[in-house]
Amino acid sequence: MQKSAEEVNTKGKFGIYANELKTFFRTNFGFTPEETIYLYNRHFIKPFLDQALANNHATIVLLQLEKNGHYIVAYKYKDVVRFYDPQLNRHRIVDEMTPVHYFKIKVQGPKLFQPIQKTLPYIG
């Protein structure tokens, strides 16, 4: 993921659209057409993730910034939710008033990441 983030930084001009990221998920996790990928938005993401995210699990969230969006990784470890920015290679503090978009996928069984599409679908 970090290598793809570096490529987005050097070659991308407009980032990654949510629908392109959905296709990336579908391809690399082998989701069937019946396994729908939903995109939701909300404020106060950390309390939500405290409840919704299990320990040792992570998800990708999209911060809705003033001029654009920015994808980061939210993860929960030892009952603490943290945010990591792979493009900057550092942790990040998320203001609770920042609108955040997150993906929810209803799957029919366990999934394993298979890197079929090896690069993130950035707009360059």
Backbone atoms as SQL, in Angstrom:
CREATE TABLE atoms (id INTEGER PRIMARY KEY, chain TEXT, resi INTEGER, resn TEXT, atom TEXT, x REAL, y REAL, z REAL);
INSERT INTO atoms VALUES
  (1, 'A', 1, 'MET', 'N', 0.828, -1.183, 0.000),
  (2, 'A', 1, 'MET', 'CA', 0.000, 0.000, 0.000),
  (3, 'A', 1, 'MET', 'C', 0.877, 1.252, 0.000),
  (4, 'A', 2, 'GLN', 'N', 1.950, 1.239, 0.779),
  (5, 'A', 2, 'GLN', 'CA', 2.801, 2.426, 0.846),
  (6, 'A', 2, 'GLN', 'C', 3.444, 2.710, -0.504),
  (7, 'A', 3, 'LYS', 'N', 3.859, 1.661, -1.233),
  (8, 'A', 3, 'LYS', 'CA', 4.461, 1.870, -2.546),
  (9, 'A', 3, 'LYS', 'C', 3.449, 2.503, -3.496),
  (10, 'A', 4, 'SER', 'N', 2.202, 2.041, -3.454),
  (11, 'A', 4, 'SER', 'CA', 1.156, 2.634, -4.292),
  (12, 'A', 4, 'SER', 'C', 0.905, 4.082, -3.890),
  (13, 'A', 5, 'ALA', 'N', 0.930, 4.367, -2.592),
  (14, 'A', 5, 'ALA', 'CA', 0.736, 5.740, -2.122),
  (15, 'A', 5, 'ALA', 'C', 1.848, 6.645, -2.637),
  (16, 'A', 6, 'GLU', 'N', 3.081, 6.141, -2.666),
  (17, 'A', 6, 'GLU', 'CA', 4.201, 6.926, -3.192),
  (18, 'A', 6, 'GLU', 'C', 3.999, 7.230, -4.672),
  (19, 'A', 7, 'GLU', 'N', 3.477, 6.258, -5.418),
  (20, 'A', 7, 'GLU', 'CA', 3.216, 6.474, -6.846),
  (21, 'A', 7, 'GLU', 'C', 2.131, 7.527, -7.047),
  (22, 'A', 8, 'VAL', 'N', 1.093, 7.487, -6.226),
  (23, 'A', 8, 'VAL', 'CA', 0.032, 8.498, -6.301),
  (24, 'A', 8, 'VAL', 'C', 0.629, 9.876, -6.044),
  (25, 'A', 9, 'ASN', 'N', 1.533, 9.977, -5.071),
  (26, 'A', 9, 'ASN', 'CA', 2.171, 11.261, -4.746),
  (27, 'A', 9, 'ASN', 'C', 2.983, 11.810, -5.914),
  (28, 'A', 10, 'THR', 'N', 3.727, 10.936, -6.612),
  (29, 'A', 10, 'THR', 'CA', 4.638, 11.409, -7.650),
  (30, 'A', 10, 'THR', 'C', 3.980, 11.564, -9.015),
  (31, 'A', 11, 'LYS', 'N', 2.976, 10.716, -9.337),
  (32, 'A', 11, 'LYS', 'CA', 2.386, 10.731, -10.672),
  (33, 'A', 11, 'LYS', 'C', 0.948, 11.244, -10.713),
  (34, 'A', 12, 'GLY', 'N', 0.257, 11.163, -9.599),
  (35, 'A', 12, 'GLY', 'CA', -1.151, 11.549, -9.578),
  (36, 'A', 12, 'GLY', 'C', -1.337, 13.049, -9.498),
  (37, 'A', 13, 'LYS', 'N', -2.417, 13.522, -10.101),
  (38, 'A', 13, 'LYS', 'CA', -2.727, 14.953, -10.063),
  (39, 'A', 13, 'LYS', 'C', -4.014, 15.233, -9.312),
  (40, 'A', 14, 'PHE', 'N', -4.980, 14.304, -9.383),
  (41, 'A', 14, 'PHE', 'CA', -6.286, 14.538, -8.787),
  (42, 'A', 14, 'PHE', 'C', -6.682, 13.495, -7.761),
  (43, 'A', 15, 'GLY', 'N', -5.820, 12.560, -7.437),
  (44, 'A', 15, 'GLY', 'CA', -6.141, 11.556, -6.434),
  (45, 'A', 15, 'GLY', 'C', -6.897, 10.371, -6.990),
  (46, 'A', 16, 'ILE', 'N', -7.757, 9.787, -6.166),
  (47, 'A', 16, 'ILE', 'CA', -8.473, 8.559, -6.498),
  (48, 'A', 16, 'ILE', 'C', -9.957, 8.781, -6.237),
  (49, 'A', 17, 'TYR', 'N', -10.777, 8.551, -7.235),
  (50, 'A', 17, 'TYR', 'CA', -12.220, 8.653, -7.062),
  (51, 'A', 17, 'TYR', 'C', -12.742, 7.434, -6.306),
  (52, 'A', 18, 'ALA', 'N', -13.792, 7.626, -5.515),
  (53, 'A', 18, 'ALA', 'CA', -14.352, 6.546, -4.694),
  (54, 'A', 18, 'ALA', 'C', -14.784, 5.353, -5.536),
  (55, 'A', 19, 'ASN', 'N', -15.386, 5.587, -6.693),
  (56, 'A', 19, 'ASN', 'CA', -15.817, 4.468, -7.536),
  (57, 'A', 19, 'ASN', 'C', -14.637, 3.662, -8.062),
  (58, 'A', 20, 'GLU', 'N', -13.514, 4.326, -8.335),
  (59, 'A', 20, 'GLU', 'CA', -12.311, 3.618, -8.771),
  (60, 'A', 20, 'GLU', 'C', -11.752, 2.762, -7.632),
  (61, 'A', 21, 'LEU', 'N', -11.835, 3.287, -6.416),
  (62, 'A', 21, 'LEU', 'CA', -11.362, 2.521, -5.269),
  (63, 'A', 21, 'LEU', 'C', -12.268, 1.319, -5.018),
  (64, 'A', 22, 'LYS', 'N', -13.567, 1.477, -5.239),
  (65, 'A', 22, 'LYS', 'CA', -14.490, 0.345, -5.117),
  (66, 'A', 22, 'LYS', 'C', -14.103, -0.767, -6.097),
  (67, 'A', 23, 'THR', 'N', -13.773, -0.394, -7.322),
  (68, 'A', 23, 'THR', 'CA', -13.341, -1.385, -8.325),
  (69, 'A', 23, 'THR', 'C', -12.046, -2.055, -7.889),
  (70, 'A', 24, 'PHE', 'N', -11.129, -1.281, -7.328),
  (71, 'A', 24, 'PHE', 'CA', -9.871, -1.822, -6.808),
  (72, 'A', 24, 'PHE', 'C', -10.149, -2.858, -5.720),
  (73, 'A', 25, 'PHE', 'N', -11.060, -2.525, -4.789),
  (74, 'A', 25, 'PHE', 'CA', -11.451, -3.477, -3.742),
  (75, 'A', 25, 'PHE', 'C', -12.046, -4.736, -4.356),
  (76, 'A', 26, 'ARG', 'N', -12.995, -4.552, -5.268),
  (77, 'A', 26, 'ARG', 'CA', -13.703, -5.681, -5.875),
  (78, 'A', 26, 'ARG', 'C', -12.716, -6.625, -6.567),
  (79, 'A', 27, 'THR', 'N', -11.760, -6.057, -7.293),
  (80, 'A', 27, 'THR', 'CA', -10.774, -6.857, -8.026),
  (81, 'A', 27, 'THR', 'C', -9.843, -7.608, -7.080),
  (82, 'A', 28, 'ASN', 'N', -9.293, -6.902, -6.100),
  (83, 'A', 28, 'ASN', 'CA', -8.252, -7.490, -5.253),
  (84, 'A', 28, 'ASN', 'C', -8.779, -8.372, -4.120),
  (85, 'A', 29, 'PHE', 'N', -10.030, -8.202, -3.752),
  (86, 'A', 29, 'PHE', 'CA', -10.611, -9.061, -2.727),
  (87, 'A', 29, 'PHE', 'C', -11.545, -10.112, -3.318),
  (88, 'A', 30, 'GLY', 'N', -11.776, -10.055, -4.620),
  (89, 'A', 30, 'GLY', 'CA', -12.613, -11.044, -5.272),
  (90, 'A', 30, 'GLY', 'C', -14.074, -10.976, -4.873),
  (91, 'A', 31, 'PHE', 'N', -14.584, -9.758, -4.665),
  (92, 'A', 31, 'PHE', 'CA', -15.993, -9.622, -4.317),
  (93, 'A', 31, 'PHE', 'C', -16.867, -10.047, -5.498),
  (94, 'A', 32, 'THR', 'N', -17.936, -10.735, -5.210),
  (95, 'A', 32, 'THR', 'CA', -18.895, -11.115, -6.239),
  (96, 'A', 32, 'THR', 'C', -19.829, -9.936, -6.493),
  (97, 'A', 33, 'PRO', 'N', -20.576, -9.939, -7.603),
  (98, 'A', 33, 'PRO', 'CA', -21.522, -8.841, -7.863),
  (99, 'A', 33, 'PRO', 'C', -22.575, -8.693, -6.760),
  (100, 'A', 34, 'GLU', 'N', -22.879, -9.759, -6.045),
  (101, 'A', 34, 'GLU', 'CA', -23.863, -9.692, -4.967),
  (102, 'A', 34, 'GLU', 'C', -23.305, -9.038, -3.708),
  (103, 'A', 35, 'GLU', 'N', -21.996, -8.963, -3.590),
  (104, 'A', 35, 'GLU', 'CA', -21.356, -8.357, -2.422),
  (105, 'A', 35, 'GLU', 'C', -21.198, -6.857, -2.678),
  (106, 'A', 36, 'THR', 'N', -22.113, -6.096, -2.146),
  (107, 'A', 36, 'THR', 'CA', -22.223, -4.677, -2.444),
  (108, 'A', 36, 'THR', 'C', -21.273, -3.858, -1.582),
  (109, 'A', 37, 'ILE', 'N', -20.669, -2.844, -2.190),
  (110, 'A', 37, 'ILE', 'CA', -19.784, -1.916, -1.490),
  (111, 'A', 37, 'ILE', 'C', -20.545, -0.602, -1.312),
  (112, 'A', 38, 'TYR', 'N', -20.810, -0.232, -0.073),
  (113, 'A', 38, 'TYR', 'CA', -21.533, 0.999, 0.235),
  (114, 'A', 38, 'TYR', 'C', -20.540, 2.062, 0.688),
  (115, 'A', 39, 'LEU', 'N', -20.877, 3.310, 0.421),
  (116, 'A', 39, 'LEU', 'CA', -20.073, 4.437, 0.893),
  (117, 'A', 39, 'LEU', 'C', -20.972, 5.315, 1.753),
  (118, 'A', 40, 'TYR', 'N', -20.578, 5.501, 3.018),
  (119, 'A', 40, 'TYR', 'CA', -21.345, 6.314, 3.963),
  (120, 'A', 40, 'TYR', 'C', -20.498, 7.494, 4.395),
  (121, 'A', 41, 'ASN', 'N', -21.155, 8.510, 4.964),
  (122, 'A', 41, 'ASN', 'CA', -20.383, 9.614, 5.533),
  (123, 'A', 41, 'ASN', 'C', -20.924, 9.954, 6.912),
  (124, 'A', 42, 'ARG', 'N', -20.063, 10.539, 7.696),
  (125, 'A', 42, 'ARG', 'CA', -20.454, 10.930, 9.053),
  (126, 'A', 42, 'ARG', 'C', -19.392, 11.843, 9.659),
  (127, 'A', 43, 'HIS', 'N', -19.781, 12.523, 10.737),
  (128, 'A', 43, 'HIS', 'CA', -18.850, 13.255, 11.597),
  (129, 'A', 43, 'HIS', 'C', -18.582, 12.358, 12.803),
  (130, 'A', 44, 'PHE', 'N', -17.687, 12.754, 13.650),
  (131, 'A', 44, 'PHE', 'CA', -17.375, 12.029, 14.884),
  (132, 'A', 44, 'PHE', 'C', -17.022, 10.570, 14.586),
  (133, 'A', 45, 'ILE', 'N', -16.040, 10.386, 13.719),
  (134, 'A', 45, 'ILE', 'CA', -15.689, 9.050, 13.239),
  (135, 'A', 45, 'ILE', 'C', -15.016, 8.191, 14.309),
  (136, 'A', 46, 'LYS', 'N', -14.229, 8.784, 15.190),
  (137, 'A', 46, 'LYS', 'CA', -13.496, 7.969, 16.164),
  (138, 'A', 46, 'LYS', 'C', -14.433, 7.223, 17.120),
  (139, 'A', 47, 'PRO', 'N', -15.452, 7.871, 17.712),
  (140, 'A', 47, 'PRO', 'CA', -16.376, 7.097, 18.556),
  (141, 'A', 47, 'PRO', 'C', -17.105, 6.000, 17.769),
  (142, 'A', 48, 'PHE', 'N', -17.436, 6.293, 16.523),
  (143, 'A', 48, 'PHE', 'CA', -18.080, 5.283, 15.680),
  (144, 'A', 48, 'PHE', 'C', -17.157, 4.082, 15.480),
  (145, 'A', 49, 'LEU', 'N', -15.885, 4.346, 15.141),
  (146, 'A', 49, 'LEU', 'CA', -14.943, 3.249, 14.917),
  (147, 'A', 49, 'LEU', 'C', -14.619, 2.500, 16.204),
  (148, 'A', 50, 'ASP', 'N', -14.656, 3.197, 17.347),
  (149, 'A', 50, 'ASP', 'CA', -14.469, 2.504, 18.632),
  (150, 'A', 50, 'ASP', 'C', -15.466, 1.362, 18.764),
  (151, 'A', 51, 'GLN', 'N', -16.692, 1.580, 18.294),
  (152, 'A', 51, 'GLN', 'CA', -17.742, 0.567, 18.386),
  (153, 'A', 51, 'GLN', 'C', -17.716, -0.409, 17.206),
  (154, 'A', 52, 'ALA', 'N', -17.473, 0.098, 16.004),
  (155, 'A', 52, 'ALA', 'CA', -17.642, -0.699, 14.788),
  (156, 'A', 52, 'ALA', 'C', -16.410, -1.501, 14.387),
  (157, 'A', 53, 'LEU', 'N', -15.231, -1.068, 14.798),
  (158, 'A', 53, 'LEU', 'CA', -13.995, -1.709, 14.356),
  (159, 'A', 53, 'LEU', 'C', -13.469, -2.640, 15.442),
  (160, 'A', 54, 'ALA', 'N', -13.200, -3.879, 15.081),
  (161, 'A', 54, 'ALA', 'CA', -12.661, -4.851, 16.035),
  (162, 'A', 54, 'ALA', 'C', -11.165, -4.629, 16.211),
  (163, 'A', 55, 'ASN', 'N', -10.632, -5.084, 17.350),
  (164, 'A', 55, 'ASN', 'CA', -9.192, -5.012, 17.576),
  (165, 'A', 55, 'ASN', 'C', -8.447, -5.741, 16.462),
  (166, 'A', 56, 'ASN', 'N', -7.293, -5.189, 16.100),
  (167, 'A', 56, 'ASN', 'CA', -6.419, -5.758, 15.074),
  (168, 'A', 56, 'ASN', 'C', -7.056, -5.756, 13.691),
  (169, 'A', 57, 'HIS', 'N', -7.996, -4.827, 13.455),
  (170, 'A', 57, 'HIS', 'CA', -8.613, -4.658, 12.149),
  (171, 'A', 57, 'HIS', 'C', -8.410, -3.215, 11.692),
  (172, 'A', 58, 'ALA', 'N', -8.469, -3.025, 10.371),
  (173, 'A', 58, 'ALA', 'CA', -8.271, -1.706, 9.795),
  (174, 'A', 58, 'ALA', 'C', -9.281, -1.472, 8.680),
  (175, 'A', 59, 'THR', 'N', -9.443, -0.222, 8.326),
  (176, 'A', 59, 'THR', 'CA', -10.302, 0.151, 7.201),
  (177, 'A', 59, 'THR', 'C', -9.738, 1.412, 6.568),
  (178, 'A', 60, 'ILE', 'N', -10.169, 1.679, 5.349),
  (179, 'A', 60, 'ILE', 'CA', -9.780, 2.901, 4.659),
  (180, 'A', 60, 'ILE', 'C', -10.905, 3.905, 4.821),
  (181, 'A', 61, 'VAL', 'N', -10.553, 5.138, 5.184),
  (182, 'A', 61, 'VAL', 'CA', -11.542, 6.203, 5.289),
  (183, 'A', 61, 'VAL', 'C', -11.085, 7.369, 4.417),
  (184, 'A', 62, 'LEU', 'N', -12.064, 8.139, 3.970),
  (185, 'A', 62, 'LEU', 'CA', -11.799, 9.301, 3.131),
  (186, 'A', 62, 'LEU', 'C', -12.148, 10.562, 3.916),
  (187, 'A', 63, 'LEU', 'N', -11.144, 11.369, 4.199),
  (188, 'A', 63, 'LEU', 'CA', -11.376, 12.648, 4.866),
  (189, 'A', 63, 'LEU', 'C', -11.867, 13.642, 3.822),
  (190, 'A', 64, 'GLN', 'N', -12.951, 14.327, 4.109),
  (191, 'A', 64, 'GLN', 'CA', -13.462, 15.352, 3.203),
  (192, 'A', 64, 'GLN', 'C', -12.869, 16.685, 3.653),
  (193, 'A', 65, 'LEU', 'N', -11.799, 17.113, 2.990),
  (194, 'A', 65, 'LEU', 'CA', -11.111, 18.344, 3.339),
  (195, 'A', 65, 'LEU', 'C', -11.745, 19.523, 2.602),
  (196, 'A', 66, 'GLU', 'N', -11.262, 20.712, 2.876),
  (197, 'A', 66, 'GLU', 'CA', -11.874, 21.920, 2.318),
  (198, 'A', 66, 'GLU', 'C', -11.915, 21.919, 0.788),
  (199, 'A', 67, 'LYS', 'N', -10.816, 21.544, 0.144),
  (200, 'A', 67, 'LYS', 'CA', -10.752, 21.584, -1.319),
  (201, 'A', 67, 'LYS', 'C', -10.833, 20.213, -1.973),
  (202, 'A', 68, 'ASN', 'N', -10.555, 19.156, -1.231),
  (203, 'A', 68, 'ASN', 'CA', -10.542, 17.828, -1.815),
  (204, 'A', 68, 'ASN', 'C', -10.697, 16.779, -0.719),
  (205, 'A', 69, 'GLY', 'N', -10.451, 15.531, -1.046),
  (206, 'A', 69, 'GLY', 'CA', -10.487, 14.462, -0.065),
  (207, 'A', 69, 'GLY', 'C', -9.114, 13.832, 0.077),
  (208, 'A', 70, 'HIS', 'N', -8.959, 13.036, 1.126),
  (209, 'A', 70, 'HIS', 'CA', -7.678, 12.376, 1.351),
  (210, 'A', 70, 'HIS', 'C', -7.933, 11.042, 2.057),
  (211, 'A', 71, 'TYR', 'N', -7.470, 9.954, 1.444),
  (212, 'A', 71, 'TYR', 'CA', -7.643, 8.629, 2.031),
  (213, 'A', 71, 'TYR', 'C', -6.572, 8.371, 3.083),
  (214, 'A', 72, 'ILE', 'N', -7.014, 7.814, 4.201),
  (215, 'A', 72, 'ILE', 'CA', -6.096, 7.368, 5.240),
  (216, 'A', 72, 'ILE', 'C', -6.579, 6.011, 5.747),
  (217, 'A', 73, 'VAL', 'N', -5.777, 5.388, 6.570),
  (218, 'A', 73, 'VAL', 'CA', -6.126, 4.104, 7.167),
  (219, 'A', 73, 'VAL', 'C', -6.498, 4.329, 8.623),
  (220, 'A', 74, 'ALA', 'N', -7.645, 3.782, 9.024),
  (221, 'A', 74, 'ALA', 'CA', -8.037, 3.783, 10.435),
  (222, 'A', 74, 'ALA', 'C', -7.853, 2.356, 10.931),
  (223, 'A', 75, 'TYR', 'N', -7.242, 2.205, 12.095),
  (224, 'A', 75, 'TYR', 'CA', -7.073, 0.863, 12.637),
  (225, 'A', 75, 'TYR', 'C', -7.263, 0.883, 14.148),
  (226, 'A', 76, 'LYS', 'N', -7.614, -0.285, 14.662),
  (227, 'A', 76, 'LYS', 'CA', -7.821, -0.410, 16.104),
  (228, 'A', 76, 'LYS', 'C', -6.845, -1.454, 16.635),
  (229, 'A', 77, 'TYR', 'N', -6.065, -1.047, 17.629),
  (230, 'A', 77, 'TYR', 'CA', -5.068, -1.921, 18.244),
  (231, 'A', 77, 'TYR', 'C', -5.103, -1.707, 19.748),
  (232, 'A', 78, 'LYS', 'N', -5.260, -2.778, 20.489),
  (233, 'A', 78, 'LYS', 'CA', -5.360, -2.714, 21.951),
  (234, 'A', 78, 'LYS', 'C', -6.435, -1.728, 22.391),
  (235, 'A', 79, 'ASP', 'N', -7.594, -1.812, 21.739),
  (236, 'A', 79, 'ASP', 'CA', -8.779, -1.003, 22.047),
  (237, 'A', 79, 'ASP', 'C', -8.614, 0.487, 21.772),
  (238, 'A', 80, 'VAL', 'N', -7.616, 0.881, 20.996),
  (239, 'A', 80, 'VAL', 'CA', -7.410, 2.295, 20.664),
  (240, 'A', 80, 'VAL', 'C', -7.465, 2.459, 19.149),
  (241, 'A', 81, 'VAL', 'N', -8.314, 3.377, 18.679),
  (242, 'A', 81, 'VAL', 'CA', -8.409, 3.680, 17.251),
  (243, 'A', 81, 'VAL', 'C', -7.373, 4.741, 16.906),
  (244, 'A', 82, 'ARG', 'N', -6.617, 4.457, 15.859),
  (245, 'A', 82, 'ARG', 'CA', -5.601, 5.399, 15.385),
  (246, 'A', 82, 'ARG', 'C', -5.788, 5.603, 13.890),
  (247, 'A', 83, 'PHE', 'N', -5.214, 6.695, 13.382),
  (248, 'A', 83, 'PHE', 'CA', -5.299, 7.014, 11.966),
  (249, 'A', 83, 'PHE', 'C', -3.883, 7.117, 11.411),
  (250, 'A', 84, 'TYR', 'N', -3.665, 6.461, 10.278),
  (251, 'A', 84, 'TYR', 'CA', -2.346, 6.434, 9.653),
  (252, 'A', 84, 'TYR', 'C', -2.468, 6.923, 8.223),
  (253, 'A', 85, 'ASP', 'N', -1.588, 7.818, 7.829),
  (254, 'A', 85, 'ASP', 'CA', -1.565, 8.367, 6.480),
  (255, 'A', 85, 'ASP', 'C', -0.415, 7.727, 5.710),
  (256, 'A', 86, 'PRO', 'N', -0.694, 6.757, 4.803),
  (257, 'A', 86, 'PRO', 'CA', 0.396, 6.081, 4.098),
  (258, 'A', 86, 'PRO', 'C', 1.144, 6.983, 3.127),
  (259, 'A', 87, 'GLN', 'N', 0.514, 8.055, 2.642),
  (260, 'A', 87, 'GLN', 'CA', 1.222, 8.959, 1.741),
  (261, 'A', 87, 'GLN', 'C', 2.284, 9.766, 2.471),
  (262, 'A', 88, 'LEU', 'N', 2.008, 10.116, 3.723),
  (263, 'A', 88, 'LEU', 'CA', 2.974, 10.882, 4.508),
  (264, 'A', 88, 'LEU', 'C', 3.814, 9.991, 5.412),
  (265, 'A', 89, 'ASN', 'N', 3.440, 8.699, 5.484),
  (266, 'A', 89, 'ASN', 'CA', 4.140, 7.712, 6.305),
  (267, 'A', 89, 'ASN', 'C', 4.193, 8.154, 7.779),
  (268, 'A', 90, 'ARG', 'N', 3.022, 8.595, 8.283),
  (269, 'A', 90, 'ARG', 'CA', 2.951, 8.989, 9.690),
  (270, 'A', 90, 'ARG', 'C', 1.502, 8.910, 10.174),
  (271, 'A', 91, 'HIS', 'N', 1.365, 8.899, 11.479),
  (272, 'A', 91, 'HIS', 'CA', 0.025, 8.921, 12.074),
  (273, 'A', 91, 'HIS', 'C', -0.554, 10.325, 11.963),
  (274, 'A', 92, 'ARG', 'N', -1.862, 10.395, 12.064),
  (275, 'A', 92, 'ARG', 'CA', -2.545, 11.654, 11.861),
  (276, 'A', 92, 'ARG', 'C', -3.631, 11.824, 12.917),
  (277, 'A', 93, 'ILE', 'N', -3.847, 13.051, 13.354),
  (278, 'A', 93, 'ILE', 'CA', -4.965, 13.368, 14.237),
  (279, 'A', 93, 'ILE', 'C', -6.108, 13.839, 13.342),
  (280, 'A', 94, 'VAL', 'N', -7.295, 13.285, 13.574),
  (281, 'A', 94, 'VAL', 'CA', -8.459, 13.643, 12.768),
  (282, 'A', 94, 'VAL', 'C', -9.398, 14.487, 13.612),
  (283, 'A', 95, 'ASP', 'N', -9.667, 15.701, 13.158),
  (284, 'A', 95, 'ASP', 'CA', -10.618, 16.589, 13.814),
  (285, 'A', 95, 'ASP', 'C', -12.001, 15.957, 13.706),
  (286, 'A', 96, 'GLU', 'N', -12.702, 15.835, 14.808),
  (287, 'A', 96, 'GLU', 'CA', -14.011, 15.180, 14.826),
  (288, 'A', 96, 'GLU', 'C', -15.050, 15.896, 13.967),
  (289, 'A', 97, 'MET', 'N', -14.832, 17.154, 13.631),
  (290, 'A', 97, 'MET', 'CA', -15.789, 17.883, 12.796),
  (291, 'A', 97, 'MET', 'C', -15.519, 17.683, 11.301),
  (292, 'A', 98, 'THR', 'N', -14.408, 17.031, 10.958),
  (293, 'A', 98, 'THR', 'CA', -14.108, 16.755, 9.562),
  (294, 'A', 98, 'THR', 'C', -15.040, 15.661, 9.054),
  (295, 'A', 99, 'PRO', 'N', -15.793, 15.931, 7.992),
  (296, 'A', 99, 'PRO', 'CA', -16.632, 14.854, 7.437),
  (297, 'A', 99, 'PRO', 'C', -15.743, 13.709, 6.938),
  (298, 'A', 100, 'VAL', 'N', -16.151, 12.506, 7.243),
  (299, 'A', 100, 'VAL', 'CA', -15.388, 11.317, 6.862),
  (300, 'A', 100, 'VAL', 'C', -16.311, 10.360, 6.126),
  (301, 'A', 101, 'HIS', 'N', -15.815, 9.823, 5.029),
  (302, 'A', 101, 'HIS', 'CA', -16.540, 8.808, 4.270),
  (303, 'A', 101, 'HIS', 'C', -15.874, 7.468, 4.559),
  (304, 'A', 102, 'TYR', 'N', -16.686, 6.432, 4.711),
  (305, 'A', 102, 'TYR', 'CA', -16.133, 5.101, 4.950),
  (306, 'A', 102, 'TYR', 'C', -16.893, 4.087, 4.118),
  (307, 'A', 103, 'PHE', 'N', -16.237, 2.983, 3.848),
  (308, 'A', 103, 'PHE', 'CA', -16.816, 1.913, 3.043),
  (309, 'A', 103, 'PHE', 'C', -17.367, 0.824, 3.951),
  (310, 'A', 104, 'LYS', 'N', -18.492, 0.269, 3.546),
  (311, 'A', 104, 'LYS', 'CA', -19.055, -0.887, 4.237),
  (312, 'A', 104, 'LYS', 'C', -19.406, -1.905, 3.162),
  (313, 'A', 105, 'ILE', 'N', -18.922, -3.109, 3.351),
  (314, 'A', 105, 'ILE', 'CA', -19.098, -4.140, 2.341),
  (315, 'A', 105, 'ILE', 'C', -19.769, -5.346, 2.983),
  (316, 'A', 106, 'LYS', 'N', -20.873, -5.751, 2.434),
  (317, 'A', 106, 'LYS', 'CA', -21.562, -6.931, 2.925),
  (318, 'A', 106, 'LYS', 'C', -21.032, -8.126, 2.132),
  (319, 'A', 107, 'VAL', 'N', -20.269, -8.985, 2.801),
  (320, 'A', 107, 'VAL', 'CA', -19.644, -10.122, 2.126),
  (321, 'A', 107, 'VAL', 'C', -20.320, -11.427, 2.515),
  (322, 'A', 108, 'GLN', 'N', -20.144, -12.406, 1.658),
  (323, 'A', 108, 'GLN', 'CA', -20.757, -13.705, 1.886),
  (324, 'A', 108, 'GLN', 'C', -19.826, -14.659, 2.632),
  (325, 'A', 109, 'GLY', 'N', -18.588, -14.275, 2.847),
  (326, 'A', 109, 'GLY', 'CA', -17.635, -15.120, 3.558),
  (327, 'A', 109, 'GLY', 'C', -16.306, -14.407, 3.688),
  (328, 'A', 110, 'PRO', 'N', -15.327, -15.048, 4.325),
  (329, 'A', 110, 'PRO', 'CA', -14.005, -14.437, 4.509),
  (330, 'A', 110, 'PRO', 'C', -13.351, -14.099, 3.167),
  (331, 'A', 111, 'LYS', 'N', -12.579, -13.026, 3.167),
  (332, 'A', 111, 'LYS', 'CA', -11.886, -12.580, 1.960),
  (333, 'A', 111, 'LYS', 'C', -10.406, -12.433, 2.241),
  (334, 'A', 112, 'LEU', 'N', -9.597, -12.702, 1.237),
  (335, 'A', 112, 'LEU', 'CA', -8.153, -12.550, 1.339),
  (336, 'A', 112, 'LEU', 'C', -7.702, -11.605, 0.236),
  (337, 'A', 113, 'PHE', 'N', -6.880, -10.631, 0.579),
  (338, 'A', 113, 'PHE', 'CA', -6.363, -9.689, -0.410),
  (339, 'A', 113, 'PHE', 'C', -5.429, -10.424, -1.368),
  (340, 'A', 114, 'GLN', 'N', -5.752, -10.387, -2.641),
  (341, 'A', 114, 'GLN', 'CA', -4.915, -10.955, -3.697),
  (342, 'A', 114, 'GLN', 'C', -4.516, -9.810, -4.622),
  (343, 'A', 115, 'PRO', 'N', -3.260, -9.394, -4.612),
  (344, 'A', 115, 'PRO', 'CA', -2.869, -8.213, -5.397),
  (345, 'A', 115, 'PRO', 'C', -2.893, -8.466, -6.903),
  (346, 'A', 116, 'ILE', 'N', -4.096, -8.471, -7.463),
  (347, 'A', 116, 'ILE', 'CA', -4.273, -8.650, -8.903),
  (348, 'A', 116, 'ILE', 'C', -4.020, -7.317, -9.600),
  (349, 'A', 117, 'GLN', 'N', -4.700, -6.261, -9.130),
  (350, 'A', 117, 'GLN', 'CA', -4.450, -4.902, -9.609),
  (351, 'A', 117, 'GLN', 'C', -3.456, -4.315, -8.622),
  (352, 'A', 118, 'LYS', 'N', -2.212, -4.169, -9.027),
  (353, 'A', 118, 'LYS', 'CA', -1.144, -3.860, -8.086),
  (354, 'A', 118, 'LYS', 'C', -0.974, -2.383, -7.760),
  (355, 'A', 119, 'THR', 'N', -1.555, -1.496, -8.541),
  (356, 'A', 119, 'THR', 'CA', -1.415, -0.076, -8.238),
  (357, 'A', 119, 'THR', 'C', -2.777, 0.539, -7.981),
  (358, 'A', 120, 'LEU', 'N', -2.782, 1.562, -7.147),
  (359, 'A', 120, 'LEU', 'CA', -4.026, 2.281, -6.880),
  (360, 'A', 120, 'LEU', 'C', -4.436, 3.049, -8.133),
  (361, 'A', 121, 'PRO', 'N', -5.747, 3.133, -8.398),
  (362, 'A', 121, 'PRO', 'CA', -6.224, 3.768, -9.625),
  (363, 'A', 121, 'PRO', 'C', -6.294, 5.286, -9.534),
  (364, 'A', 122, 'TYR', 'N', -5.139, 5.931, -9.451),
  (365, 'A', 122, 'TYR', 'CA', -5.106, 7.383, -9.309),
  (366, 'A', 122, 'TYR', 'C', -5.410, 8.070, -10.641),
  (367, 'A', 123, 'ILE', 'N', -5.833, 9.318, -10.545),
  (368, 'A', 123, 'ILE', 'CA', -6.094, 10.130, -11.732),
  (369, 'A', 123, 'ILE', 'C', -4.837, 10.956, -11.994),
  (370, 'A', 124, 'GLY', 'N', -4.188, 10.724, -13.121),
  (371, 'A', 124, 'GLY', 'CA', -2.898, 11.360, -13.355),
  (372, 'A', 124, 'GLY', 'C', -2.804, 12.211, -14.551);
